[in-house]
Amino acid sequence: MRRLYSLSKIVAIGALVAAMGLGGCTKRPSEEQLAKLDEARQAAEAAEKKLAELRSERMQLESALAEKQAELARHEEERDDLKIKMGQE
């Protein structure tokens, strides 16, 4: 997850540096520069969207894991109770 966040930062910074390096000291950026900047912005937005989706999925999986662990603990307790009852009879 951190990798996607870092990737989006790198893409955005790289696009900014590329736009500044190619632009020089002109009054307006060229169409090519605007297109590259827009492409970099879209890539950064896509990476941030993917990050949000993955974080949401992770939260759901962690919740499911906690439920399964609680269920396992209940079953183990039930198993231990049955072992005790079987040993007494």
N, CA, C and O atoms as a GROMACS GRO file, in nm:
protein
  356
    1MET      N    1   0.081  -0.117   0.000
    1MET     CA    2   0.000   0.000   0.000
    1MET      C    3   0.087   0.125   0.000
    1MET      O    4   0.060   0.223  -0.070
    2ARG      N    5   0.192   0.118   0.081
    2ARG     CA    6   0.282   0.232   0.083
    2ARG      C    7   0.349   0.248  -0.053
    2ARG      O    8   0.383   0.359  -0.096
    3ARG      N    9   0.367   0.135  -0.120
    3ARG     CA   10   0.432   0.138  -0.250
    3ARG      C   11   0.348   0.219  -0.350
    3ARG      O   12   0.402   0.298  -0.427
    4LEU      N   13   0.215   0.198  -0.348
    4LEU     CA   14   0.128   0.273  -0.438
    4LEU      C   15   0.130   0.422  -0.405
    4LEU      O   16   0.132   0.506  -0.494
    5TYR      N   17   0.129   0.452  -0.275
    5TYR     CA   18   0.133   0.592  -0.234
    5TYR      C   19   0.264   0.655  -0.278
    5TYR      O   20   0.265   0.767  -0.330
    6SER      N   21   0.374   0.585  -0.258
    6SER     CA   22   0.504   0.636  -0.300
    6SER      C   23   0.510   0.649  -0.451
    6SER      O   24   0.567   0.745  -0.504
    7LEU      N   25   0.453   0.552  -0.521
    7LEU     CA   26   0.452   0.556  -0.666
    7LEU      C   27   0.376   0.678  -0.717
    7LEU      O   28   0.420   0.744  -0.811
    8SER      N   29   0.263   0.708  -0.656
    8SER     CA   30   0.185   0.823  -0.700
    8SER      C   31   0.261   0.953  -0.673
    8SER      O   32   0.254   1.046  -0.753
    9LYS      N   33   0.332   0.959  -0.562
    9LYS     CA   34   0.412   1.078  -0.532
    9LYS      C   35   0.525   1.093  -0.634
    9LYS      O   36   0.552   1.203  -0.682
   10ILE      N   37   0.590   0.982  -0.666
   10ILE     CA   38   0.702   0.986  -0.760
   10ILE      C   39   0.653   1.028  -0.898
   10ILE      O   40   0.718   1.108  -0.965
   11VAL      N   41   0.539   0.975  -0.939
   11VAL     CA   42   0.483   1.011  -1.070
   11VAL      C   43   0.451   1.160  -1.074
   11VAL      O   44   0.484   1.228  -1.171
   12ALA      N   45   0.387   1.210  -0.970
   12ALA     CA   46   0.349   1.351  -0.968
   12ALA      C   47   0.473   1.441  -0.966
   12ALA      O   48   0.479   1.541  -1.038
   13ILE      N   49   0.570   1.407  -0.884
   13ILE     CA   50   0.692   1.488  -0.876
   13ILE      C   51   0.770   1.478  -1.007
   13ILE      O   52   0.822   1.579  -1.056
   14GLY      N   53   0.778   1.359  -1.063
   14GLY     CA   54   0.847   1.342  -1.191
   14GLY      C   55   0.782   1.422  -1.302
   14GLY      O   56   0.850   1.482  -1.385
   15ALA      N   57   0.650   1.424  -1.303
   15ALA     CA   58   0.579   1.501  -1.405
   15ALA      C   59   0.605   1.650  -1.387
   15ALA      O   60   0.624   1.723  -1.485
   16LEU      N   61   0.606   1.694  -1.263
   16LEU     CA   62   0.632   1.835  -1.236
   16LEU      C   63   0.774   1.873  -1.277
   16LEU      O   64   0.794   1.977  -1.340
   17VAL      N   65   0.870   1.791  -1.243
   17VAL     CA   66   1.009   1.819  -1.280
   17VAL      C   67   1.025   1.817  -1.432
   17VAL      O   68   1.093   1.902  -1.489
   18ALA      N   69   0.964   1.720  -1.496
   18ALA     CA   70   0.972   1.711  -1.642
   18ALA      C   71   0.909   1.834  -1.707
   18ALA      O   72   0.963   1.889  -1.803
   19ALA      N   73   0.796   1.876  -1.654
   19ALA     CA   74   0.730   1.994  -1.711
   19ALA      C   75   0.814   2.119  -1.692
   19ALA      O   76   0.822   2.204  -1.781
   20MET      N   77   0.877   2.130  -1.578
   20MET     CA   78   0.961   2.248  -1.551
   20MET      C   79   1.088   2.244  -1.636
   20MET      O   80   1.132   2.346  -1.689
   21GLY      N   81   1.146   2.125  -1.649
   21GLY     CA   82   1.271   2.111  -1.725
   21GLY      C   83   1.250   2.134  -1.874
   21GLY      O   84   1.336   2.192  -1.940
   22LEU      N   85   1.140   2.090  -1.926
   22LEU     CA   86   1.113   2.106  -2.068
   22LEU      C   87   1.060   2.246  -2.100
   22LEU      O   88   1.073   2.293  -2.213
   23GLY      N   89   1.003   2.309  -2.002
   23GLY     CA   90   0.939   2.438  -2.027
   23GLY      C   91   1.036   2.554  -2.036
   23GLY      O   92   1.010   2.648  -2.110
   24GLY      N   93   1.141   2.549  -1.966
   24GLY     CA   94   1.233   2.662  -1.966
   24GLY      C   95   1.167   2.785  -1.906
   24GLY      O   96   1.097   2.777  -1.805
   25CYS      N   97   1.190   2.898  -1.970
   25CYS     CA   98   1.138   3.024  -1.919
   25CYS      C   99   1.035   3.086  -2.014
   25CYS      O  100   1.039   3.206  -2.041
   26THR      N  101   0.944   3.006  -2.063
   26THR     CA  102   0.842   3.060  -2.152
   26THR      C  103   0.724   3.110  -2.071
   26THR      O  104   0.709   3.076  -1.954
   27LYS      N  105   0.642   3.192  -2.133
   27LYS     CA  106   0.527   3.247  -2.063
   27LYS      C  107   0.417   3.143  -2.048
   27LYS      O  108   0.349   3.139  -1.945
   28ARG      N  109   0.401   3.058  -2.147
   28ARG     CA  110   0.297   2.956  -2.143
   28ARG      C  111   0.357   2.820  -2.176
   28ARG      O  112   0.448   2.810  -2.259
   29PRO      N  113   0.305   2.716  -2.112
   29PRO     CA  114   0.353   2.582  -2.146
   29PRO      C  115   0.298   2.540  -2.283
   29PRO      O  116   0.191   2.583  -2.325
   30SER      N  117   0.373   2.457  -2.350
   30SER     CA  118   0.329   2.410  -2.482
   30SER      C  119   0.219   2.306  -2.465
   30SER      O  120   0.193   2.258  -2.355
   31GLU      N  121   0.154   2.274  -2.575
   31GLU     CA  122   0.048   2.174  -2.573
   31GLU      C  123   0.103   2.038  -2.530
   31GLU      O  124   0.037   1.963  -2.458
   32GLU      N  125   0.222   2.008  -2.574
   32GLU     CA  126   0.285   1.881  -2.538
   32GLU      C  127   0.308   1.874  -2.386
   32GLU      O  128   0.285   1.772  -2.323
   33GLN      N  129   0.354   1.985  -2.331
   33GLN     CA  130   0.378   1.989  -2.186
   33GLN      C  131   0.247   1.976  -2.109
   33GLN      O  132   0.240   1.907  -2.007
   34LEU      N  133   0.145   2.043  -2.158
   34LEU     CA  134   0.014   2.033  -2.092
   34LEU      C  135  -0.040   1.891  -2.100
   34LEU      O  136  -0.098   1.841  -2.004
   35ALA      N  137  -0.019   1.827  -2.213
   35ALA     CA  138  -0.065   1.689  -2.229
   35ALA      C  139   0.009   1.596  -2.133
   35ALA      O  140  -0.052   1.510  -2.071
   36LYS      N  141   0.140   1.614  -2.120
   36LYS     CA  142   0.219   1.531  -2.029
   36LYS      C  143   0.179   1.555  -1.885
   36LYS      O  144   0.170   1.462  -1.806
   37LEU      N  145   0.155   1.680  -1.850
   37LEU     CA  146   0.114   1.713  -1.714
   37LEU      C  147  -0.022   1.652  -1.684
   37LEU      O  148  -0.044   1.599  -1.575
   38ASP      N  149  -0.114   1.660  -1.780
   38ASP     CA  150  -0.246   1.602  -1.762
   38ASP      C  151  -0.236   1.450  -1.748
   38ASP      O  152  -0.306   1.389  -1.667
   39GLU      N  153  -0.151   1.389  -1.828
   39GLU     CA  154  -0.130   1.244  -1.821
   39GLU      C  155  -0.074   1.205  -1.684
   39GLU      O  156  -0.117   1.106  -1.625
   40ALA      N  157   0.020   1.282  -1.634
   40ALA     CA  158   0.078   1.254  -1.502
   40ALA      C  159  -0.027   1.273  -1.393
   40ALA      O  160  -0.031   1.197  -1.296
   41ARG      N  161  -0.111   1.374  -1.407
   41ARG     CA  162  -0.216   1.399  -1.309
   41ARG      C  163  -0.315   1.282  -1.307
   41ARG      O  164  -0.355   1.236  -1.200
   42GLN      N  165  -0.352   1.235  -1.425
   42GLN     CA  166  -0.444   1.122  -1.433
   42GLN      C  167  -0.382   0.996  -1.374
   42GLN      O  168  -0.450   0.918  -1.307
   43ALA      N  169  -0.254   0.976  -1.397
   43ALA     CA  170  -0.186   0.859  -1.340
   43ALA      C  171  -0.183   0.868  -1.188
   43ALA      O  172  -0.205   0.769  -1.119
   44ALA      N  173  -0.157   0.987  -1.136
   44ALA     CA  174  -0.155   1.007  -0.991
   44ALA      C  175  -0.293   0.984  -0.932
   44ALA      O  176  -0.306   0.921  -0.827
   45GLU      N  177  -0.397   1.034  -0.998
   45GLU     CA  178  -0.534   1.013  -0.949
   45GLU      C  179  -0.571   0.865  -0.952
   45GLU      O  180  -0.636   0.815  -0.860
   46ALA      N  181  -0.531   0.796  -1.057
   46ALA     CA  182  -0.560   0.653  -1.067
   46ALA      C  183  -0.488   0.576  -0.955
   46ALA      O  184  -0.545   0.484  -0.896
   47ALA      N  185  -0.364   0.614  -0.927
   47ALA     CA  186  -0.288   0.547  -0.820
   47ALA      C  187  -0.353   0.574  -0.684
   47ALA      O  188  -0.360   0.484  -0.600
   48GLU      N  189  -0.401   0.695  -0.662
   48GLU     CA  190  -0.466   0.727  -0.535
   48GLU      C  191  -0.598   0.652  -0.522
   48GLU      O  192  -0.633   0.608  -0.413
   49LYS      N  193  -0.672   0.638  -0.631
   49LYS     CA  194  -0.797   0.563  -0.629
   49LYS      C  195  -0.769   0.417  -0.597
   49LYS      O  196  -0.839   0.357  -0.515
   50LYS      N  197  -0.669   0.361  -0.661
   50LYS     CA  198  -0.632   0.221  -0.635
   50LYS      C  199  -0.590   0.203  -0.489
   50LYS      O  200  -0.623   0.103  -0.427
   51LEU      N  201  -0.516   0.300  -0.436
   51LEU     CA  202  -0.474   0.294  -0.296
   51LEU      C  203  -0.596   0.292  -0.204
   51LEU      O  204  -0.600   0.213  -0.110
   52ALA      N  205  -0.694   0.377  -0.231
   52ALA     CA  206  -0.814   0.381  -0.149
   52ALA      C  207  -0.889   0.248  -0.156
   52ALA      O  208  -0.937   0.198  -0.054
   53GLU      N  209  -0.898   0.191  -0.275
   53GLU     CA  210  -0.964   0.062  -0.292
   53GLU      C  211  -0.892  -0.047  -0.214
   53GLU      O  212  -0.955  -0.130  -0.147
   54LEU      N  213  -0.760  -0.048  -0.222
   54LEU     CA  214  -0.683  -0.151  -0.152
   54LEU      C  215  -0.692  -0.134  -0.001
   54LEU      O  216  -0.696  -0.233   0.072
   55ARG      N  217  -0.695  -0.011   0.046
   55ARG     CA  218  -0.711   0.012   0.191
   55ARG      C  219  -0.847  -0.039   0.238
   55ARG      O  220  -0.858  -0.100   0.344
   56SER      N  221  -0.951  -0.014   0.158
   56SER     CA  222  -1.084  -0.061   0.193
   56SER      C  223  -1.088  -0.213   0.195
   56SER      O  224  -1.144  -0.273   0.286
   57GLU      N  225  -1.028  -0.275   0.095
   57GLU     CA  226  -1.022  -0.421   0.089
   57GLU      C  227  -0.946  -0.477   0.209
   57GLU      O  228  -0.985  -0.579   0.266
   58ARG      N  229  -0.838  -0.411   0.246
   58ARG     CA  230  -0.759  -0.457   0.360
   58ARG      C  231  -0.841  -0.452   0.488
   58ARG      O  232  -0.837  -0.544   0.569
   59MET      N  233  -0.916  -0.344   0.507
   59MET     CA  234  -1.000  -0.332   0.626
   59MET      C  235  -1.104  -0.443   0.631
   59MET      O  236  -1.129  -0.500   0.737
   60GLN      N  237  -1.164  -0.475   0.516
   60GLN     CA  238  -1.262  -0.582   0.511
   60GLN      C  239  -1.198  -0.717   0.543
   60GLN      O  240  -1.255  -0.798   0.616
   61LEU      N  241  -1.079  -0.739   0.489
   61LEU     CA  242  -1.010  -0.866   0.514
   61LEU      C  243  -0.968  -0.879   0.660
   61LEU      O  244  -0.975  -0.987   0.718
   62GLU      N  245  -0.924  -0.768   0.719
   62GLU     CA  246  -0.885  -0.773   0.860
   62GLU      C  247  -1.007  -0.800   0.948
   62GLU      O  248  -0.997  -0.872   1.048
   63SER      N  249  -1.121  -0.744   0.912
   63SER     CA  250  -1.245  -0.769   0.986
   63SER      C  251  -1.285  -0.916   0.974
   63SER      O  252  -1.322  -0.980   1.073
   64ALA      N  253  -1.278  -0.970   0.853
   64ALA     CA  254  -1.311  -1.111   0.832
   64ALA      C  255  -1.215  -1.201   0.909
   64ALA      O  256  -1.256  -1.303   0.965
   65LEU      N  257  -1.087  -1.164   0.912
   65LEU     CA  258  -0.988  -1.243   0.986
   65LEU      C  259  -1.021  -1.243   1.135
   65LEU      O  260  -1.013  -1.348   1.200
   66ALA      N  261  -1.057  -1.128   1.189
   66ALA     CA  262  -1.092  -1.120   1.331
   66ALA      C  263  -1.213  -1.208   1.362
   66ALA      O  264  -1.217  -1.275   1.465
   67GLU      N  265  -1.312  -1.208   1.273
   67GLU     CA  266  -1.430  -1.293   1.292
   67GLU      C  267  -1.391  -1.440   1.290
   67GLU      O  268  -1.438  -1.518   1.373
   68LYS      N  269  -1.307  -1.478   1.196
   68LYS     CA  270  -1.264  -1.618   1.185
   68LYS      C  271  -1.182  -1.660   1.307
   68LYS      O  272  -1.195  -1.773   1.355
   69GLN      N  273  -1.099  -1.570   1.357
   69GLN     CA  274  -1.020  -1.602   1.476
   69GLN      C  275  -1.110  -1.620   1.598
   69GLN      O  276  -1.086  -1.709   1.681
   70ALA      N  277  -1.213  -1.537   1.610
   70ALA     CA  278  -1.307  -1.551   1.721
   70ALA      C  279  -1.384  -1.683   1.709
   70ALA      O  280  -1.406  -1.751   1.809
   71GLU      N  281  -1.424  -1.718   1.587
   71GLU     CA  282  -1.493  -1.844   1.564
   71GLU      C  283  -1.403  -1.962   1.598
   71GLU      O  284  -1.447  -2.059   1.659
   72LEU      N  285  -1.277  -1.953   1.560
   72LEU     CA  286  -1.182  -2.060   1.592
   72LEU      C  287  -1.167  -2.074   1.743
   72LEU      O  288  -1.164  -2.186   1.794
   73ALA      N  289  -1.158  -1.964   1.813
   73ALA     CA  290  -1.145  -1.970   1.959
   73ALA      C  291  -1.269  -2.036   2.021
   73ALA      O  292  -1.256  -2.116   2.114
   74ARG      N  293  -1.387  -2.003   1.970
   74ARG     CA  294  -1.510  -2.066   2.022
   74ARG      C  295  -1.509  -2.216   1.997
   74ARG      O  296  -1.545  -2.294   2.085
   75HIS      N  297  -1.468  -2.256   1.879
   75HIS     CA  298  -1.465  -2.400   1.846
   75HIS      C  299  -1.360  -2.473   1.929
   75HIS      O  300  -1.382  -2.586   1.972
   76GLU      N  301  -1.248  -2.410   1.951
   76GLU     CA  302  -1.145  -2.475   2.034
   76GLU      C  303  -1.193  -2.490   2.178
   76GLU      O  304  -1.166  -2.591   2.242
   77GLU      N  305  -1.264  -2.390   2.226
   77GLU     CA  306  -1.318  -2.398   2.362
   77GLU      C  307  -1.424  -2.509   2.370
   77GLU      O  308  -1.428  -2.584   2.468
   78GLU      N  309  -1.506  -2.519   2.269
   78GLU     CA  310  -1.607  -2.625   2.264
   78GLU      C  311  -1.540  -2.762   2.258
   78GLU      O  312  -1.584  -2.856   2.324
   79ARG      N  313  -1.435  -2.774   2.178
   79ARG     CA  314  -1.360  -2.899   2.168
   79ARG      C  315  -1.302  -2.939   2.304
   79ARG      O  316  -1.312  -3.054   2.345
   80ASP      N  317  -1.243  -2.842   2.372
   80ASP     CA  318  -1.184  -2.871   2.502
   80ASP      C  319  -1.291  -2.913   2.603
   80ASP      O  320  -1.267  -3.002   2.684
   81ASP      N  321  -1.408  -2.849   2.598
   81ASP     CA  322  -1.518  -2.887   2.687
   81ASP      C  323  -1.563  -3.030   2.659
   81ASP      O  324  -1.590  -3.107   2.751
   82LEU      N  325  -1.572  -3.064   2.531
   82LEU     CA  326  -1.613  -3.200   2.494
   82LEU      C  327  -1.509  -3.303   2.538
   82LEU      O  328  -1.545  -3.413   2.581
   83LYS      N  329  -1.382  -3.269   2.527
   83LYS     CA  330  -1.276  -3.362   2.572
   83LYS      C  331  -1.289  -3.387   2.722
   83LYS      O  332  -1.273  -3.500   2.768
   84ILE      N  333  -1.317  -3.281   2.796
   84ILE     CA  334  -1.331  -3.295   2.941
   84ILE      C  335  -1.451  -3.383   2.973
   84ILE      O  336  -1.442  -3.471   3.058
   85LYS      N  337  -1.563  -3.360   2.905
   85LYS     CA  338  -1.683  -3.440   2.929
   85LYS      C  339  -1.663  -3.586   2.891
   85LYS      O  340  -1.710  -3.676   2.960
   86MET      N  341  -1.594  -3.609   2.781
   86MET     CA  342  -1.569  -3.746   2.738
   86MET      C  343  -1.477  -3.818   2.835
   86MET      O  344  -1.491  -3.939   2.858
   87GLY      N  345  -1.384  -3.746   2.892
   87GLY     CA  346  -1.291  -3.808   2.986
   87GLY      C  347  -1.357  -3.839   3.119
   87GLY      O  348  -1.313  -3.931   3.188
   88GLN      N  349  -1.458  -3.767   3.159
   88GLN     CA  350  -1.526  -3.788   3.286
   88GLN      C  351  -1.625  -3.902   3.281
   88GLN      O  352  -1.649  -3.968   3.383
   89GLU      N  353  -1.683  -3.926   3.165
   89GLU     CA  354  -1.786  -4.032   3.156
   89GLU      C  355  -1.730  -4.167   3.134
   89GLU      O  356  -1.805  -4.264   3.125
   0.00000   0.00000   0.00000
